[in-house]
Amino acid sequence: MFINFATKNFRSIKERIDFSMCKHGSNREIPQNRFHPECFADANDLLKSAVIYGANASGKSNLIRAVAAMQFVVRNKGVAGPETKIMLEPFKLDKESQYKPIFFEMELIARGKHFRYGFECTHEKIVSEWLYGKKKRMVLLFARKDNRFVKSSSEFVELNTWNRIINDTKLTLPENTLFLSTAAQMFSGGDCEAVQNWFENNLVVFSTDSIHQFMLYTLQALNDEFFAKRITALLNKADFGIQNLTARIDKKDDGKQFSANVATSHIIDGTSYSLDMFFNESDGTQKVFALSAPLIDILSKGKVLFVDELDAKLHPLLVSNLLELFHEENTKNAQIIAAVHTPSILTETLFRRDQVWFANKLKSGASFFNSLADFPGVRKNFAGIVKEYLHGCFGGVPYIKELSIEK
C-alpha cells in the first residue's frame, strides 16, 4: 500500500513536493473510495485512487517519472549502469540544482508494517539513505551518509549483522550501492527485504511509452484460463462489441520470442464475425486489451499503479469505469494514481475532493502540486468545480495566448 511520495530536484520538480494518499475530509464523503490499513494506529484512512490534472509540461508526467526512477534505482540495487544517467535528471533551469543530488522518499505499507524509505543520489553515487519503521511510533532504523552509517536503531537486526560481517571481512559498502538492496539480498525475512520486495513486486508504473510492454504481458496471460476469461469479460463490459476472444500464441525456438494472433468475435444480427485485434480493432480497444491483464493482476493482489495519460485514446465514460474498478471491485485495496486531462470525469459520485490533484508550474519552470482539498471554501459541487478548473481557478490549465499563423 502507498501512503506518500516525496521528491526534490528531479526534472521540472525543483523544491520538495509531497503526494499523499491519506484521507483529508469527511468520512461520509464516498466511503467506498477509502480504506483503513490494519497497521494504522490512528483514525486516518488511505484513498484507493487519485487523479492528477495539469497543462502540458506542468510536471504531472514528471511526478510519475520520479516514482519510476526511484523504483529503477531500488530494482537496480543502486546507481550503476548507463541507464542511470538517463533516468536520473536533476532540475536544470538554474546553475546550482543541476549539480545537487536528487531526493526520493516513499512511505508505504509492506507485509503489514509501516515504513518510510528514501535516499539522495546522483547518477554516480548514493549520497545518503535512510529507513524508518513504525510500531507505536516511527523509529529510525538506519541512516547513511556516503558509505558510512551515521545513525541506527539497536534493534535493527540487518545492520547489526552487517556490522559483524564488516568487522570480520573488512568489506565496505560501495558508494553507488543501496544498503537496502544489499541487506535484502543477504538477510531474508527482514525489514529491508520487505521494502525491496514492495518496490519490485507491488509497485507498477505505466508510462506513455510502456504500452507495448504490457501488451506482451497480456498476450502471455491469455495462456492462463483464469486470465483469459477475465480479460474477455473486461472487454465485453467496456462495450466494444466483443463477445469473445480467440488467441494463438506460438513460441519461437529460443523460448523468449513469440508470435500472437488474437481474434475478436462480434455478433451482428445473430451472425458471428471474427476481426483481428491488431488490424481491425481501434486504438482504444487495443489499449484496454493491453491494460487488461495488468489491471486484473493489480486488483487481485492489492498492488499500487501509477499510470500516465490514462485517458489517452479512451472515452471519458470508459475512463470513469476503469477508475470505478478500484472503488467497487477492489477487495485487496489496490490503488491507482493516474495523470489525466479529461475534466468530464470529475463528478461527485466518482471522486472525493482529496482525490483530485493539480500540477502547476512557476515562472522559474519549477513544478508544484496541490490537492483540491487544499483550497478552502470549495463545496461539493463538481459541476461548478469543473467550470472553475477550466477558468484556471485551481491552476492545472495552460495559459494560451491568441493563436495566429501570421507574423
C-alpha beads as a LAMMPS data file, in Angstrom:
LAMMPS data file: protein, C-alpha beads

407 atoms
406 bonds

1 atom types
1 bond types

-500.0 500.0 xlo xhi
-500.0 500.0 ylo yhi
-500.0 500.0 zlo zhi

Masses

1 110.0

Atoms # bond

1 1 1 0.000 0.000 0.000
2 1 1 1.148 3.500 -0.851
3 1 1 0.912 6.371 1.636
4 1 1 3.115 9.255 0.464
5 1 1 5.782 10.007 -2.131
6 1 1 8.206 12.931 -1.945
7 1 1 10.838 14.076 -4.407
8 1 1 13.084 17.066 -4.962
9 1 1 15.407 18.260 -7.741
10 1 1 14.024 15.831 -10.324
11 1 1 13.422 17.155 -13.849
12 1 1 10.886 20.024 -13.524
13 1 1 10.455 19.431 -9.757
14 1 1 12.923 21.748 -8.016
15 1 1 11.665 22.088 -4.437
16 1 1 10.347 19.194 -2.387
17 1 1 6.832 18.080 -3.264
18 1 1 4.708 15.554 -1.347
19 1 1 1.976 13.493 -2.965
20 1 1 -0.237 11.861 -0.336
21 1 1 -2.946 9.206 -0.441
22 1 1 -4.050 9.961 3.125
23 1 1 -7.684 10.949 3.528
24 1 1 -8.412 14.608 4.227
25 1 1 -12.014 15.451 4.904
26 1 1 -15.279 13.847 5.890
27 1 1 -15.721 10.131 6.495
28 1 1 -19.192 10.448 4.946
29 1 1 -17.824 11.522 1.551
30 1 1 -17.848 8.429 -0.744
31 1 1 -16.781 5.893 1.922
32 1 1 -16.072 3.147 -0.662
33 1 1 -13.192 5.249 -2.047
34 1 1 -11.105 4.831 1.115
35 1 1 -9.902 2.053 3.412
36 1 1 -8.200 1.669 6.766
37 1 1 -4.950 -0.372 6.903
38 1 1 -4.654 -2.554 9.985
39 1 1 -1.223 -1.166 10.869
40 1 1 -2.569 2.401 11.060
41 1 1 -2.919 3.070 14.774
42 1 1 -4.665 6.413 14.271
43 1 1 -8.036 7.068 12.694
44 1 1 -6.686 8.055 9.285
45 1 1 -7.592 6.179 6.101
46 1 1 -5.934 5.774 2.713
47 1 1 -7.512 6.545 -0.644
48 1 1 -7.992 3.949 -3.361
49 1 1 -7.467 6.353 -6.248
50 1 1 -6.252 9.799 -7.217
51 1 1 -6.143 11.767 -10.460
52 1 1 -3.647 14.465 -11.440
53 1 1 -4.616 17.285 -13.802
54 1 1 -2.236 19.732 -15.382
55 1 1 -1.325 21.552 -18.550
56 1 1 1.196 20.043 -20.906
57 1 1 4.705 20.407 -19.424
58 1 1 3.256 21.244 -15.968
59 1 1 5.029 18.326 -14.294
60 1 1 2.376 15.642 -13.809
61 1 1 4.286 13.171 -16.014
62 1 1 7.498 14.042 -14.159
63 1 1 5.880 13.036 -10.865
64 1 1 5.189 9.605 -12.338
65 1 1 8.688 9.509 -13.869
66 1 1 10.110 10.262 -10.404
67 1 1 8.296 7.233 -8.947
68 1 1 9.624 5.131 -11.850
69 1 1 13.155 6.470 -11.318
70 1 1 13.111 5.601 -7.595
71 1 1 11.810 2.136 -8.407
72 1 1 14.518 1.732 -11.055
73 1 1 17.319 2.569 -8.596
74 1 1 15.913 0.176 -5.965
75 1 1 15.482 -2.625 -8.503
76 1 1 18.957 -1.893 -9.877
77 1 1 20.275 -2.012 -6.271
78 1 1 21.996 1.330 -6.808
79 1 1 23.093 3.775 -9.478
80 1 1 25.476 1.626 -11.502
81 1 1 24.958 1.244 -15.258
82 1 1 24.479 3.511 -18.292
83 1 1 20.660 3.730 -17.943
84 1 1 21.006 5.505 -14.606
85 1 1 22.166 8.763 -16.192
86 1 1 19.083 8.765 -18.430
87 1 1 16.674 8.039 -15.562
88 1 1 18.179 10.494 -13.067
89 1 1 17.890 14.005 -14.474
90 1 1 18.060 16.903 -11.979
91 1 1 16.371 20.292 -12.339
92 1 1 18.412 22.151 -14.955
93 1 1 16.884 25.626 -15.036
94 1 1 19.283 27.095 -12.501
95 1 1 23.031 26.770 -12.130
96 1 1 23.052 25.162 -8.666
97 1 1 20.379 22.457 -8.841
98 1 1 21.915 20.547 -11.735
99 1 1 24.918 19.740 -9.529
100 1 1 22.902 18.742 -6.445
101 1 1 21.646 15.214 -5.699
102 1 1 18.092 14.084 -6.398
103 1 1 15.880 13.315 -3.390
104 1 1 13.373 10.426 -3.249
105 1 1 11.276 9.219 -0.310
106 1 1 8.431 6.681 -0.257
107 1 1 6.086 5.983 2.655
108 1 1 4.473 2.575 2.275
109 1 1 2.998 -0.480 3.926
110 1 1 4.773 -3.776 3.270
111 1 1 3.984 -7.092 4.973
112 1 1 1.593 -5.275 7.281
113 1 1 4.216 -2.814 8.561
114 1 1 4.502 0.942 8.044
115 1 1 7.840 2.141 6.538
116 1 1 9.392 5.374 5.283
117 1 1 12.368 4.822 2.987
118 1 1 14.418 7.283 0.986
119 1 1 17.744 8.268 -0.479
120 1 1 19.573 11.101 -2.209
121 1 1 21.664 10.250 -5.242
122 1 1 23.408 11.406 -8.367
123 1 1 23.865 9.142 -11.367
124 1 1 27.240 8.161 -9.873
125 1 1 26.724 7.649 -6.131
126 1 1 24.299 7.290 -3.222
127 1 1 24.765 10.476 -1.202
128 1 1 22.503 9.472 1.706
129 1 1 19.992 6.750 2.553
130 1 1 17.548 6.113 5.408
131 1 1 14.833 3.744 6.566
132 1 1 12.189 4.264 9.264
133 1 1 9.839 1.616 10.610
134 1 1 6.733 2.152 12.711
135 1 1 5.317 0.141 15.556
136 1 1 3.753 2.530 18.059
137 1 1 5.814 5.383 16.607
138 1 1 8.138 5.920 13.659
139 1 1 11.692 4.799 14.579
140 1 1 14.853 5.408 12.551
141 1 1 16.282 2.006 11.617
142 1 1 19.347 3.330 9.821
143 1 1 20.751 6.499 8.287
144 1 1 23.754 6.571 5.986
145 1 1 25.966 9.316 4.553
146 1 1 28.039 8.218 1.566
147 1 1 29.189 4.731 2.647
148 1 1 29.163 5.439 6.411
149 1 1 26.282 4.711 8.794
150 1 1 25.670 7.762 10.977
151 1 1 22.594 6.618 12.954
152 1 1 20.802 3.343 13.611
153 1 1 18.451 1.532 15.954
154 1 1 19.929 -1.032 18.326
155 1 1 17.004 -3.298 17.408
156 1 1 17.688 -3.189 13.668
157 1 1 18.916 -6.735 13.084
158 1 1 20.126 -6.339 9.498
159 1 1 22.596 -3.551 10.282
160 1 1 23.851 -5.269 13.436
161 1 1 24.567 -8.409 11.414
162 1 1 26.151 -6.351 8.631
163 1 1 28.481 -4.650 11.106
164 1 1 29.666 -8.022 12.405
165 1 1 30.378 -9.158 8.839
166 1 1 32.239 -5.915 8.120
167 1 1 34.406 -6.352 11.204
168 1 1 35.249 -9.913 10.193
169 1 1 35.843 -9.387 6.464
170 1 1 36.839 -5.707 6.142
171 1 1 34.216 -5.287 3.393
172 1 1 32.821 -1.828 2.671
173 1 1 29.562 -0.747 1.116
174 1 1 30.234 0.645 -2.392
175 1 1 29.188 4.285 -2.716
176 1 1 26.974 3.523 -5.725
177 1 1 25.056 0.722 -3.948
178 1 1 21.934 0.869 -1.772
179 1 1 22.217 -0.701 1.666
180 1 1 18.508 -1.590 1.480
181 1 1 19.093 -3.811 -1.555
182 1 1 22.315 -5.265 -0.175
183 1 1 20.671 -6.210 3.146
184 1 1 17.572 -7.558 1.377
185 1 1 19.764 -9.908 -0.642
186 1 1 21.845 -11.018 2.341
187 1 1 19.224 -11.294 5.106
188 1 1 15.878 -12.880 4.269
189 1 1 12.732 -12.100 6.215
190 1 1 13.844 -8.692 7.456
191 1 1 12.566 -5.143 7.033
192 1 1 14.904 -4.378 4.133
193 1 1 13.659 -7.379 2.163
194 1 1 10.037 -6.340 2.827
195 1 1 10.626 -2.854 1.397
196 1 1 12.749 -4.134 -1.510
197 1 1 10.058 -6.652 -2.468
198 1 1 7.400 -3.928 -2.340
199 1 1 9.281 -1.879 -4.934
200 1 1 9.903 -4.935 -7.093
201 1 1 6.529 -6.673 -6.890
202 1 1 3.852 -4.314 -5.538
203 1 1 4.599 -1.069 -7.384
204 1 1 3.608 -0.819 -11.069
205 1 1 4.331 2.228 -13.243
206 1 1 2.776 2.697 -16.705
207 1 1 4.427 5.391 -18.778
208 1 1 3.088 6.555 -22.125
209 1 1 5.733 4.523 -23.944
210 1 1 5.330 1.267 -21.971
211 1 1 2.051 0.140 -23.531
212 1 1 3.857 -2.391 -25.742
213 1 1 5.458 -3.960 -22.658
214 1 1 2.038 -4.539 -21.109
215 1 1 0.611 -5.779 -24.392
216 1 1 3.200 -8.581 -24.204
217 1 1 2.170 -9.295 -20.613
218 1 1 -1.490 -9.587 -21.625
219 1 1 -0.685 -11.806 -24.602
220 1 1 1.258 -14.170 -22.359
221 1 1 -1.556 -14.077 -19.779
222 1 1 -4.010 -15.384 -22.394
223 1 1 -2.383 -18.805 -21.918
224 1 1 -3.875 -18.818 -18.407
225 1 1 -7.568 -19.775 -18.468
226 1 1 -8.346 -17.606 -15.411
227 1 1 -6.842 -14.502 -17.024
228 1 1 -8.318 -15.251 -20.460
229 1 1 -11.873 -15.356 -19.066
230 1 1 -11.456 -12.160 -17.050
231 1 1 -9.826 -10.316 -19.975
232 1 1 -12.767 -11.269 -22.199
233 1 1 -15.247 -10.179 -19.510
234 1 1 -13.489 -6.806 -19.097
235 1 1 -13.562 -6.100 -22.848
236 1 1 -17.197 -7.190 -23.021
237 1 1 -18.177 -4.803 -20.206
238 1 1 -16.277 -1.975 -21.929
239 1 1 -18.914 -2.042 -24.716
240 1 1 -16.526 -2.640 -27.618
241 1 1 -18.990 -5.162 -29.039
242 1 1 -16.552 -8.003 -28.354
243 1 1 -18.286 -11.213 -27.286
244 1 1 -15.264 -13.480 -27.128
245 1 1 -11.503 -13.702 -27.718
246 1 1 -9.581 -16.417 -29.503
247 1 1 -5.811 -16.322 -29.163
248 1 1 -2.997 -18.343 -30.631
249 1 1 0.408 -17.818 -29.046
250 1 1 3.357 -19.554 -30.721
251 1 1 6.741 -19.501 -29.009
252 1 1 9.876 -19.280 -31.118
253 1 1 12.669 -21.837 -30.878
254 1 1 14.682 -19.647 -28.473
255 1 1 11.800 -19.740 -25.949
256 1 1 11.939 -15.949 -25.476
257 1 1 10.185 -14.570 -28.552
258 1 1 6.703 -15.498 -29.675
259 1 1 4.091 -14.619 -32.267
260 1 1 0.482 -13.870 -31.407
261 1 1 -2.794 -13.910 -33.287
262 1 1 -5.807 -12.559 -31.399
263 1 1 -9.258 -12.715 -32.961
264 1 1 -12.260 -10.860 -31.552
265 1 1 -15.760 -12.226 -32.014
266 1 1 -18.630 -9.811 -32.806
267 1 1 -22.268 -10.885 -33.171
268 1 1 -24.336 -8.753 -35.542
269 1 1 -27.996 -9.670 -36.160
270 1 1 -27.340 -13.198 -34.951
271 1 1 -24.301 -13.720 -37.179
272 1 1 -20.798 -14.078 -35.692
273 1 1 -17.921 -12.178 -37.281
274 1 1 -14.222 -12.509 -36.483
275 1 1 -11.863 -9.490 -36.526
276 1 1 -8.130 -9.191 -35.983
277 1 1 -7.285 -7.368 -32.731
278 1 1 -4.240 -5.607 -34.204
279 1 1 -5.550 -4.742 -37.678
280 1 1 -9.299 -4.230 -37.256
281 1 1 -9.878 -3.006 -33.703
282 1 1 -9.489 0.643 -32.630
283 1 1 -6.501 2.099 -30.773
284 1 1 -8.712 2.461 -27.687
285 1 1 -9.739 -1.192 -27.803
286 1 1 -6.107 -2.248 -28.155
287 1 1 -5.119 -0.039 -25.202
288 1 1 -7.755 -1.538 -22.889
289 1 1 -6.754 -5.004 -24.096
290 1 1 -3.089 -4.265 -23.301
291 1 1 -4.004 -2.932 -19.840
292 1 1 -6.466 -5.707 -19.029
293 1 1 -4.133 -8.399 -17.647
294 1 1 -2.028 -5.931 -15.587
295 1 1 -5.207 -4.365 -14.157
296 1 1 -6.586 -7.776 -13.206
297 1 1 -3.271 -8.674 -11.546
298 1 1 -3.076 -5.328 -9.699
299 1 1 -6.642 -5.573 -8.377
300 1 1 -6.387 -9.239 -7.391
301 1 1 -3.104 -8.754 -5.485
302 1 1 -3.602 -5.293 -3.977
303 1 1 -0.797 -3.571 -5.878
304 1 1 -0.177 0.148 -6.498
305 1 1 -0.457 1.546 -10.041
306 1 1 0.895 4.864 -11.299
307 1 1 -0.253 5.499 -14.871
308 1 1 0.417 8.437 -17.193
309 1 1 -2.275 9.687 -19.601
310 1 1 -4.823 7.054 -18.634
311 1 1 -7.471 8.830 -20.715
312 1 1 -5.479 8.949 -23.964
313 1 1 -7.495 7.259 -26.773
314 1 1 -10.289 6.340 -24.325
315 1 1 -13.829 7.710 -23.976
316 1 1 -14.405 9.565 -20.661
317 1 1 -17.108 7.088 -19.593
318 1 1 -14.697 4.209 -20.107
319 1 1 -12.026 6.022 -18.071
320 1 1 -14.599 6.501 -15.294
321 1 1 -15.448 2.812 -15.371
322 1 1 -11.775 1.793 -15.198
323 1 1 -11.340 4.003 -12.131
324 1 1 -14.524 2.635 -10.580
325 1 1 -12.935 -0.826 -10.643
326 1 1 -10.650 0.443 -7.864
327 1 1 -13.626 1.731 -5.857
328 1 1 -16.176 -1.031 -6.292
329 1 1 -14.353 -4.282 -7.221
330 1 1 -11.306 -3.866 -5.016
331 1 1 -11.303 -6.276 -2.091
332 1 1 -7.470 -6.193 -1.801
333 1 1 -7.281 -2.373 -1.523
334 1 1 -5.262 -1.825 -4.684
335 1 1 -4.546 1.827 -5.533
336 1 1 -4.356 3.803 -8.775
337 1 1 -2.780 7.228 -9.331
338 1 1 -3.484 8.490 -12.844
339 1 1 -2.417 11.571 -14.786
340 1 1 -5.371 12.696 -16.922
341 1 1 -6.682 15.622 -18.983
342 1 1 -10.418 14.892 -19.261
343 1 1 -12.380 17.184 -16.885
344 1 1 -15.715 15.482 -17.568
345 1 1 -14.788 12.529 -15.327
346 1 1 -14.757 14.912 -12.334
347 1 1 -18.043 14.049 -10.660
348 1 1 -19.090 13.939 -7.020
349 1 1 -20.115 10.296 -7.433
350 1 1 -16.634 9.234 -8.602
351 1 1 -14.201 11.326 -6.535
352 1 1 -13.717 12.899 -3.150
353 1 1 -12.011 16.311 -3.166
354 1 1 -8.831 14.856 -1.642
355 1 1 -8.530 12.506 -4.641
356 1 1 -8.097 15.345 -7.165
357 1 1 -4.682 16.964 -7.696
358 1 1 -3.391 19.780 -9.907
359 1 1 0.123 20.194 -11.332
360 1 1 1.282 23.758 -11.926
361 1 1 4.493 25.486 -12.931
362 1 1 6.120 28.658 -11.606
363 1 1 7.779 31.271 -13.821
364 1 1 11.094 29.656 -12.847
365 1 1 9.989 26.488 -14.650
366 1 1 9.599 24.554 -11.377
367 1 1 6.551 22.330 -10.838
368 1 1 4.378 22.237 -7.732
369 1 1 1.271 20.260 -6.791
370 1 1 -1.963 20.977 -4.907
371 1 1 -4.868 18.814 -3.876
372 1 1 -8.396 20.124 -4.402
373 1 1 -8.792 19.604 -0.640
374 1 1 -6.111 22.295 -0.113
375 1 1 -8.404 25.013 -1.476
376 1 1 -10.610 26.463 1.295
377 1 1 -14.280 27.026 0.685
378 1 1 -14.636 24.563 -2.203
379 1 1 -18.073 22.983 -1.949
380 1 1 -19.031 19.506 -3.072
381 1 1 -20.409 20.753 -6.387
382 1 1 -18.256 19.150 -9.055
383 1 1 -20.131 20.784 -11.954
384 1 1 -19.050 24.122 -10.519
385 1 1 -15.574 22.766 -9.787
386 1 1 -15.099 21.718 -13.429
387 1 1 -16.162 25.175 -14.611
388 1 1 -13.788 26.840 -12.134
389 1 1 -10.973 24.470 -13.137
390 1 1 -11.369 25.316 -16.826
391 1 1 -11.257 29.005 -15.891
392 1 1 -7.935 28.428 -14.126
393 1 1 -9.131 28.859 -10.528
394 1 1 -7.079 25.849 -9.367
395 1 1 -4.285 26.111 -11.922
396 1 1 -3.506 22.996 -13.928
397 1 1 -4.625 24.502 -17.247
398 1 1 -2.484 26.035 -19.986
399 1 1 -2.292 29.800 -20.443
400 1 1 -2.600 30.098 -24.200
401 1 1 -2.037 33.389 -25.986
402 1 1 -4.215 34.058 -29.008
403 1 1 -3.008 31.649 -31.681
404 1 1 -2.106 33.022 -35.079
405 1 1 -0.189 31.798 -38.099
406 1 1 0.568 35.344 -39.128
407 1 1 3.759 37.112 -38.087

Bonds

1 1 1 2
2 1 2 3
3 1 3 4
4 1 4 5
5 1 5 6
6 1 6 7
7 1 7 8
8 1 8 9
9 1 9 10
10 1 10 11
11 1 11 12
12 1 12 13
13 1 13 14
14 1 14 15
15 1 15 16
16 1 16 17
17 1 17 18
18 1 18 19
19 1 19 20
20 1 20 21
21 1 21 22
22 1 22 23
23 1 23 24
24 1 24 25
25 1 25 26
26 1 26 27
27 1 27 28
28 1 28 29
29 1 29 30
30 1 30 31
31 1 31 32
32 1 32 33
33 1 33 34
34 1 34 35
35 1 35 36
36 1 36 37
37 1 37 38
38 1 38 39
39 1 39 40
40 1 40 41
41 1 41 42
42 1 42 43
43 1 43 44
44 1 44 45
45 1 45 46
46 1 46 47
47 1 47 48
48 1 48 49
49 1 49 50
50 1 50 51
51 1 51 52
52 1 52 53
53 1 53 54
54 1 54 55
55 1 55 56
56 1 56 57
57 1 57 58
58 1 58 59
59 1 59 60
60 1 60 61
61 1 61 62
62 1 62 63
63 1 63 64
64 1 64 65
65 1 65 66
66 1 66 67
67 1 67 68
68 1 68 69
69 1 69 70
70 1 70 71
71 1 71 72
72 1 72 73
73 1 73 74
74 1 74 75
75 1 75 76
76 1 76 77
77 1 77 78
78 1 78 79
79 1 79 80
80 1 80 81
81 1 81 82
82 1 82 83
83 1 83 84
84 1 84 85
85 1 85 86
86 1 86 87
87 1 87 88
88 1 88 89
89 1 89 90
90 1 90 91
91 1 91 92
92 1 92 93
93 1 93 94
94 1 94 95
95 1 95 96
96 1 96 97
97 1 97 98
98 1 98 99
99 1 99 100
100 1 100 101
101 1 101 102
102 1 102 103
103 1 103 104
104 1 104 105
105 1 105 106
106 1 106 107
107 1 107 108
108 1 108 109
109 1 109 110
110 1 110 111
111 1 111 112
112 1 112 113
113 1 113 114
114 1 114 115
115 1 115 116
116 1 116 117
117 1 117 118
118 1 118 119
119 1 119 120
120 1 120 121
121 1 121 122
122 1 122 123
123 1 123 124
124 1 124 125
125 1 125 126
126 1 126 127
127 1 127 128
128 1 128 129
129 1 129 130
130 1 130 131
131 1 131 132
132 1 132 133
133 1 133 134
134 1 134 135
135 1 135 136
136 1 136 137
137 1 137 138
138 1 138 139
139 1 139 140
140 1 140 141
141 1 141 142
142 1 142 143
143 1 143 144
144 1 144 145
145 1 145 146
146 1 146 147
147 1 147 148
148 1 148 149
149 1 149 150
150 1 150 151
151 1 151 152
152 1 152 153
153 1 153 154
154 1 154 155
155 1 155 156
156 1 156 157
157 1 157 158
158 1 158 159
159 1 159 160
160 1 160 161
161 1 161 162
162 1 162 163
163 1 163 164
164 1 164 165
165 1 165 166
166 1 166 167
167 1 167 168
168 1 168 169
169 1 169 170
170 1 170 171
171 1 171 172
172 1 172 173
173 1 173 174
174 1 174 175
175 1 175 176
176 1 176 177
177 1 177 178
178 1 178 179
179 1 179 180
180 1 180 181
181 1 181 182
182 1 182 183
183 1 183 184
184 1 184 185
185 1 185 186
186 1 186 187
187 1 187 188
188 1 188 189
189 1 189 190
190 1 190 191
191 1 191 192
192 1 192 193
193 1 193 194
194 1 194 195
195 1 195 196
196 1 196 197
197 1 197 198
198 1 198 199
199 1 199 200
200 1 200 201
201 1 201 202
202 1 202 203
203 1 203 204
204 1 204 205
205 1 205 206
206 1 206 207
207 1 207 208
208 1 208 209
209 1 209 210
210 1 210 211
211 1 211 212
212 1 212 213
213 1 213 214
214 1 214 215
215 1 215 216
216 1 216 217
217 1 217 218
218 1 218 219
219 1 219 220
220 1 220 221
221 1 221 222
222 1 222 223
223 1 223 224
224 1 224 225
225 1 225 226
226 1 226 227
227 1 227 228
228 1 228 229
229 1 229 230
230 1 230 231
231 1 231 232
232 1 232 233
233 1 233 234
234 1 234 235
235 1 235 236
236 1 236 237
237 1 237 238
238 1 238 239
239 1 239 240
240 1 240 241
241 1 241 242
242 1 242 243
243 1 243 244
244 1 244 245
245 1 245 246
246 1 246 247
247 1 247 248
248 1 248 249
249 1 249 250
250 1 250 251
251 1 251 252
252 1 252 253
253 1 253 254
254 1 254 255
255 1 255 256
256 1 256 257
257 1 257 258
258 1 258 259
259 1 259 260
260 1 260 261
261 1 261 262
262 1 262 263
263 1 263 264
264 1 264 265
265 1 265 266
266 1 266 267
267 1 267 268
268 1 268 269
269 1 269 270
270 1 270 271
271 1 271 272
272 1 272 273
273 1 273 274
274 1 274 275
275 1 275 276
276 1 276 277
277 1 277 278
278 1 278 279
279 1 279 280
280 1 280 281
281 1 281 282
282 1 282 283
283 1 283 284
284 1 284 285
285 1 285 286
286 1 286 287
287 1 287 288
288 1 288 289
289 1 289 290
290 1 290 291
291 1 291 292
292 1 292 293
293 1 293 294
294 1 294 295
295 1 295 296
296 1 296 297
297 1 297 298
298 1 298 299
299 1 299 300
300 1 300 301
301 1 301 302
302 1 302 303
303 1 303 304
304 1 304 305
305 1 305 306
306 1 306 307
307 1 307 308
308 1 308 309
309 1 309 310
310 1 310 311
311 1 311 312
312 1 312 313
313 1 313 314
314 1 314 315
315 1 315 316
316 1 316 317
317 1 317 318
318 1 318 319
319 1 319 320
320 1 320 321
321 1 321 322
322 1 322 323
323 1 323 324
324 1 324 325
325 1 325 326
326 1 326 327
327 1 327 328
328 1 328 329
329 1 329 330
330 1 330 331
331 1 331 332
332 1 332 333
333 1 333 334
334 1 334 335
335 1 335 336
336 1 336 337
337 1 337 338
338 1 338 339
339 1 339 340
340 1 340 341
341 1 341 342
342 1 342 343
343 1 343 344
344 1 344 345
345 1 345 346
346 1 346 347
347 1 347 348
348 1 348 349
349 1 349 350
350 1 350 351
351 1 351 352
352 1 352 353
353 1 353 354
354 1 354 355
355 1 355 356
356 1 356 357
357 1 357 358
358 1 358 359
359 1 359 360
360 1 360 361
361 1 361 362
362 1 362 363
363 1 363 364
364 1 364 365
365 1 365 366
366 1 366 367
367 1 367 368
368 1 368 369
369 1 369 370
370 1 370 371
371 1 371 372
372 1 372 373
373 1 373 374
374 1 374 375
375 1 375 376
376 1 376 377
377 1 377 378
378 1 378 379
379 1 379 380
380 1 380 381
381 1 381 382
382 1 382 383
383 1 383 384
384 1 384 385
385 1 385 386
386 1 386 387
387 1 387 388
388 1 388 389
389 1 389 390
390 1 390 391
391 1 391 392
392 1 392 393
393 1 393 394
394 1 394 395
395 1 395 396
396 1 396 397
397 1 397 398
398 1 398 399
399 1 399 400
400 1 400 401
401 1 401 402
402 1 402 403
403 1 403 404
404 1 404 405
405 1 405 406
406 1 406 407
